[in-house]
Amino acid sequence: MTYAERKEKETHLLYLIEHERLCSLKKVANDYSCSIRTVKRMLSNLREEGYSIIYCRKSNKYFLKK
């Protein structure tokens, strides 16, 4: 996966989080044709960029903390 592809996928991942549509990392990994660990790395990169991404165990979703 090139840098441009990775950034595009991170942008889409952020879109899913903003619209509260990210529930399953496994589904995202299948859609992106990568591993769950890679999706977790993408989430980590987004957090390093300054986004406050949290996971709610009760609803099993990722959210942006406001």
N, CA, C and O atoms as CSV, one atom per row, in Angstrom:
chain,resi,resn,atom,element,x,y,z
A,1,MET,N,N,0.843,-1.164,0.000
A,1,MET,CA,C,0.000,0.000,0.000
A,1,MET,C,C,0.899,1.242,0.000
A,1,MET,O,O,1.780,1.386,0.847
A,2,THR,N,N,0.662,2.115,-0.948
A,2,THR,CA,C,1.467,3.330,-1.047
A,2,THR,C,C,0.990,4.361,-0.026
A,2,THR,O,O,-0.066,4.214,0.588
A,3,TYR,N,N,1.792,5.401,0.135
A,3,TYR,CA,C,1.458,6.462,1.083
A,3,TYR,C,C,0.130,7.128,0.695
A,3,TYR,O,O,-0.707,7.396,1.558
A,4,ALA,N,N,-0.055,7.389,-0.581
A,4,ALA,CA,C,-1.288,8.032,-1.047
A,4,ALA,C,C,-2.515,7.151,-0.783
A,4,ALA,O,O,-3.560,7.648,-0.363
A,5,GLU,N,N,-2.385,5.861,-1.025
A,5,GLU,CA,C,-3.490,4.932,-0.756
A,5,GLU,C,C,-3.813,4.897,0.728
A,5,GLU,O,O,-4.979,4.895,1.124
A,6,ARG,N,N,-2.760,4.870,1.549
A,6,ARG,CA,C,-2.948,4.818,2.996
A,6,ARG,C,C,-3.665,6.081,3.488
A,6,ARG,O,O,-4.581,5.993,4.306
A,7,LYS,N,N,-3.253,7.248,2.996
A,7,LYS,CA,C,-3.883,8.505,3.399
A,7,LYS,C,C,-5.348,8.551,2.962
A,7,LYS,O,O,-6.206,9.049,3.691
A,8,GLU,N,N,-5.622,8.035,1.780
A,8,GLU,CA,C,-6.998,7.991,1.282
A,8,GLU,C,C,-7.856,7.102,2.182
A,8,GLU,O,O,-8.991,7.452,2.506
A,9,LYS,N,N,-7.321,5.967,2.579
A,9,LYS,CA,C,-8.047,5.047,3.447
A,9,LYS,C,C,-8.220,5.637,4.845
A,9,LYS,O,O,-9.261,5.443,5.473
A,10,GLU,N,N,-7.215,6.352,5.333
A,10,GLU,CA,C,-7.335,7.016,6.636
A,10,GLU,C,C,-8.420,8.087,6.589
A,10,GLU,O,O,-9.176,8.250,7.547
A,11,THR,N,N,-8.496,8.812,5.485
A,11,THR,CA,C,-9.526,9.835,5.330
A,11,THR,C,C,-10.912,9.198,5.341
A,11,THR,O,O,-11.837,9.723,5.961
A,12,HIS,N,N,-11.050,8.078,4.662
A,12,HIS,CA,C,-12.334,7.372,4.654
A,12,HIS,C,C,-12.654,6.815,6.038
A,12,HIS,O,O,-13.809,6.835,6.463
A,13,LEU,N,N,-11.654,6.326,6.732
A,13,LEU,CA,C,-11.828,5.818,8.087
A,13,LEU,C,C,-12.326,6.943,9.004
A,13,LEU,O,O,-13.219,6.731,9.824
A,14,LEU,N,N,-11.754,8.115,8.861
A,14,LEU,CA,C,-12.178,9.274,9.638
A,14,LEU,C,C,-13.624,9.649,9.308
A,14,LEU,O,O,-14.396,10.016,10.194
A,15,TYR,N,N,-13.979,9.555,8.033
A,15,TYR,CA,C,-15.366,9.813,7.618
A,15,TYR,C,C,-16.324,8.839,8.320
A,15,TYR,O,O,-17.371,9.246,8.823
A,16,LEU,N,N,-15.961,7.561,8.348
A,16,LEU,CA,C,-16.806,6.561,9.012
A,16,LEU,C,C,-16.964,6.873,10.494
A,16,LEU,O,O,-18.052,6.726,11.051
A,17,ILE,N,N,-15.884,7.300,11.130
A,17,ILE,CA,C,-15.937,7.619,12.554
A,17,ILE,C,C,-16.810,8.849,12.792
A,17,ILE,O,O,-17.627,8.861,13.713
A,18,GLU,N,N,-16.642,9.875,11.973
A,18,GLU,CA,C,-17.430,11.104,12.133
A,18,GLU,C,C,-18.919,10.848,11.992
A,18,GLU,O,O,-19.725,11.491,12.664
A,19,HIS,N,N,-19.290,9.926,11.137
A,19,HIS,CA,C,-20.702,9.615,10.909
A,19,HIS,C,C,-21.172,8.413,11.724
A,19,HIS,O,O,-22.243,7.862,11.471
A,20,GLU,N,N,-20.363,8.011,12.704
A,20,GLU,CA,C,-20.682,6.920,13.634
A,20,GLU,C,C,-21.069,5.625,12.914
A,20,GLU,O,O,-22.026,4.947,13.289
A,21,ARG,N,N,-20.308,5.304,11.882
A,21,ARG,CA,C,-20.592,4.106,11.097
A,21,ARG,C,C,-19.495,3.050,11.212
A,21,ARG,O,O,-19.562,2.011,10.556
A,22,LEU,N,N,-18.481,3.316,12.049
A,22,LEU,CA,C,-17.392,2.357,12.205
A,22,LEU,C,C,-17.685,1.469,13.405
A,22,LEU,O,O,-17.552,1.897,14.551
A,23,CYS,N,N,-18.080,0.245,13.140
A,23,CYS,CA,C,-18.398,-0.699,14.210
A,23,CYS,C,C,-17.375,-1.825,14.269
A,23,CYS,O,O,-16.893,-2.180,15.344
A,24,SER,N,N,-17.054,-2.374,13.130
A,24,SER,CA,C,-16.223,-3.566,13.085
A,24,SER,C,C,-14.908,-3.307,12.349
A,24,SER,O,O,-14.897,-2.936,11.176
A,25,LEU,N,N,-13.814,-3.509,13.059
A,25,LEU,CA,C,-12.507,-3.374,12.418
A,25,LEU,C,C,-12.291,-4.484,11.399
A,25,LEU,O,O,-11.598,-4.298,10.399
A,26,LYS,N,N,-12.887,-5.631,11.663
A,26,LYS,CA,C,-12.753,-6.762,10.744
A,26,LYS,C,C,-13.385,-6.445,9.387
A,26,LYS,O,O,-12.819,-6.768,8.343
A,27,LYS,N,N,-14.562,-5.810,9.408
A,27,LYS,CA,C,-15.235,-5.454,8.167
A,27,LYS,C,C,-14.423,-4.417,7.395
A,27,LYS,O,O,-14.277,-4.521,6.177
A,28,VAL,N,N,-13.898,-3.423,8.098
A,28,VAL,CA,C,-13.084,-2.396,7.450
A,28,VAL,C,C,-11.828,-3.025,6.854
A,28,VAL,O,O,-11.431,-2.689,5.739
A,29,ALA,N,N,-11.207,-3.932,7.594
A,29,ALA,CA,C,-10.007,-4.603,7.097
A,29,ALA,C,C,-10.318,-5.395,5.820
A,29,ALA,O,O,-9.522,-5.400,4.881
A,30,ASN,N,N,-11.458,-6.054,5.790
A,30,ASN,CA,C,-11.850,-6.785,4.580
A,30,ASN,C,C,-12.114,-5.831,3.420
A,30,ASN,O,O,-11.731,-6.112,2.285
A,31,ASP,N,N,-12.764,-4.709,3.698
A,31,ASP,CA,C,-13.041,-3.724,2.649
A,31,ASP,C,C,-11.754,-3.130,2.080
A,31,ASP,O,O,-11.649,-2.885,0.878
A,32,TYR,N,N,-10.784,-2.903,2.954
A,32,TYR,CA,C,-9.507,-2.302,2.540
A,32,TYR,C,C,-8.486,-3.335,2.057
A,32,TYR,O,O,-7.409,-2.973,1.586
A,33,SER,N,N,-8.823,-4.605,2.174
A,33,SER,CA,C,-7.912,-5.704,1.807
A,33,SER,C,C,-6.603,-5.620,2.595
A,33,SER,O,O,-5.509,-5.687,2.034
A,34,CYS,N,N,-6.751,-5.472,3.908
A,34,CYS,CA,C,-5.582,-5.432,4.779
A,34,CYS,C,C,-5.929,-6.145,6.085
A,34,CYS,O,O,-7.020,-6.698,6.226
A,35,SER,N,N,-5.006,-6.128,7.027
A,35,SER,CA,C,-5.243,-6.797,8.300
A,35,SER,C,C,-5.891,-5.850,9.304
A,35,SER,O,O,-5.894,-4.631,9.127
A,36,ILE,N,N,-6.436,-6.438,10.357
A,36,ILE,CA,C,-7.024,-5.651,11.431
A,36,ILE,C,C,-5.948,-4.790,12.085
A,36,ILE,O,O,-6.214,-3.654,12.478
A,37,ARG,N,N,-4.748,-5.322,12.200
A,37,ARG,CA,C,-3.634,-4.585,12.793
A,37,ARG,C,C,-3.326,-3.315,11.986
A,37,ARG,O,O,-3.004,-2.276,12.563
A,38,THR,N,N,-3.422,-3.396,10.678
A,38,THR,CA,C,-3.184,-2.227,9.828
A,38,THR,C,C,-4.245,-1.155,10.086
A,38,THR,O,O,-3.927,0.033,10.122
A,39,VAL,N,N,-5.487,-1.564,10.264
A,39,VAL,CA,C,-6.560,-0.616,10.569
A,39,VAL,C,C,-6.298,0.038,11.921
A,39,VAL,O,O,-6.525,1.236,12.090
A,40,LYS,N,N,-5.818,-0.752,12.887
A,40,LYS,CA,C,-5.478,-0.196,14.202
A,40,LYS,C,C,-4.341,0.816,14.082
A,40,LYS,O,O,-4.341,1.836,14.771
A,41,ARG,N,N,-3.376,0.539,13.213
A,41,ARG,CA,C,-2.284,1.494,12.980
A,41,ARG,C,C,-2.810,2.785,12.367
A,41,ARG,O,O,-2.357,3.877,12.713
A,42,MET,N,N,-3.770,2.652,11.451
A,42,MET,CA,C,-4.378,3.835,10.844
A,42,MET,C,C,-5.083,4.676,11.907
A,42,MET,O,O,-4.976,5.902,11.906
A,43,LEU,N,N,-5.802,4.017,12.809
A,43,LEU,CA,C,-6.459,4.726,13.909
A,43,LEU,C,C,-5.422,5.429,14.784
A,43,LEU,O,O,-5.626,6.563,15.215
A,44,SER,N,N,-4.321,4.750,15.037
A,44,SER,CA,C,-3.240,5.333,15.833
A,44,SER,C,C,-2.656,6.564,15.142
A,44,SER,O,O,-2.382,7.572,15.792
A,45,ASN,N,N,-2.467,6.482,13.829
A,45,ASN,CA,C,-1.946,7.623,13.063
A,45,ASN,C,C,-2.906,8.816,13.135
A,45,ASN,O,O,-2.475,9.960,13.277
A,46,LEU,N,N,-4.196,8.540,13.038
A,46,LEU,CA,C,-5.182,9.614,13.133
A,46,LEU,C,C,-5.146,10.263,14.517
A,46,LEU,O,O,-5.287,11.479,14.646
A,47,ARG,N,N,-4.955,9.443,15.546
A,47,ARG,CA,C,-4.846,9.994,16.905
A,47,ARG,C,C,-3.602,10.864,17.035
A,47,ARG,O,O,-3.638,11.908,17.687
A,48,GLU,N,N,-2.508,10.440,16.421
A,48,GLU,CA,C,-1.269,11.227,16.461
A,48,GLU,C,C,-1.428,12.554,15.721
A,48,GLU,O,O,-0.764,13.535,16.057
A,49,GLU,N,N,-2.303,12.590,14.716
A,49,GLU,CA,C,-2.553,13.813,13.966
A,49,GLU,C,C,-3.419,14.787,14.757
A,49,GLU,O,O,-3.613,15.927,14.335
A,50,GLY,N,N,-3.941,14.345,15.904
A,50,GLY,CA,C,-4.693,15.243,16.765
A,50,GLY,C,C,-6.167,14.939,16.918
A,50,GLY,O,O,-6.870,15.665,17.620
A,51,TYR,N,N,-6.651,13.895,16.288
A,51,TYR,CA,C,-8.052,13.525,16.430
A,51,TYR,C,C,-8.242,12.725,17.713
A,51,TYR,O,O,-7.479,11.797,17.985
A,52,SER,N,N,-9.248,13.076,18.498
A,52,SER,CA,C,-9.544,12.371,19.749
A,52,SER,C,C,-10.543,11.260,19.464
A,52,SER,O,O,-11.752,11.440,19.606
A,53,ILE,N,N,-10.028,10.132,19.067
A,53,ILE,CA,C,-10.874,8.988,18.712
A,53,ILE,C,C,-10.972,8.076,19.924
A,53,ILE,O,O,-9.958,7.651,20.479
A,54,ILE,N,N,-12.204,7.778,20.330
A,54,ILE,CA,C,-12.419,6.890,21.466
A,54,ILE,C,C,-13.311,5.725,21.031
A,54,ILE,O,O,-14.055,5.816,20.055
A,55,TYR,N,N,-13.211,4.639,21.780
A,55,TYR,CA,C,-14.026,3.466,21.506
A,55,TYR,C,C,-14.989,3.272,22.670
A,55,TYR,O,O,-14.582,3.279,23.832
A,56,CYS,N,N,-16.255,3.103,22.353
A,56,CYS,CA,C,-17.273,2.869,23.366
A,56,CYS,C,C,-17.594,1.370,23.394
A,56,CYS,O,O,-18.094,0.814,22.416
A,57,ARG,N,N,-17.303,0.739,24.510
A,57,ARG,CA,C,-17.565,-0.697,24.625
A,57,ARG,C,C,-19.055,-1.009,24.674
A,57,ARG,O,O,-19.496,-2.076,24.245
A,58,LYS,N,N,-19.813,-0.070,25.199
A,58,LYS,CA,C,-21.254,-0.291,25.337
A,58,LYS,C,C,-21.939,-0.374,23.967
A,58,LYS,O,O,-22.749,-1.268,23.722
A,59,SER,N,N,-21.604,0.568,23.082
A,59,SER,CA,C,-22.234,0.572,21.756
A,59,SER,C,C,-21.364,-0.079,20.682
A,59,SER,O,O,-21.797,-0.229,19.540
A,60,ASN,N,N,-20.139,-0.468,21.043
A,60,ASN,CA,C,-19.196,-1.102,20.123
A,60,ASN,C,C,-18.917,-0.241,18.895
A,60,ASN,O,O,-18.893,-0.739,17.770
A,61,LYS,N,N,-18.707,1.057,19.119
A,61,LYS,CA,C,-18.421,1.980,18.024
A,61,LYS,C,C,-17.288,2.914,18.397
A,61,LYS,O,O,-16.966,3.104,19.570
A,62,TYR,N,N,-16.696,3.489,17.370
A,62,TYR,CA,C,-15.666,4.510,17.551
A,62,TYR,C,C,-16.304,5.873,17.375
A,62,TYR,O,O,-17.177,6.060,16.527
A,63,PHE,N,N,-15.852,6.840,18.196
A,63,PHE,CA,C,-16.399,8.184,18.163
A,63,PHE,C,C,-15.268,9.203,18.197
A,63,PHE,O,O,-14.151,8.904,18.618
A,64,LEU,N,N,-15.583,10.415,17.745
A,64,LEU,CA,C,-14.676,11.549,17.924
A,64,LEU,C,C,-15.107,12.252,19.206
A,64,LEU,O,O,-16.263,12.652,19.347
A,65,LYS,N,N,-14.174,12.397,20.130
A,65,LYS,CA,C,-14.469,13.090,21.382
A,65,LYS,C,C,-14.468,14.582,21.107
A,65,LYS,O,O,-13.556,15.103,20.465
A,66,LYS,N,N,-15.490,15.266,21.595
A,66,LYS,CA,C,-15.614,16.703,21.326
A,66,LYS,C,C,-15.141,17.526,22.480
A,66,LYS,O,O,-15.177,18.755,22.418
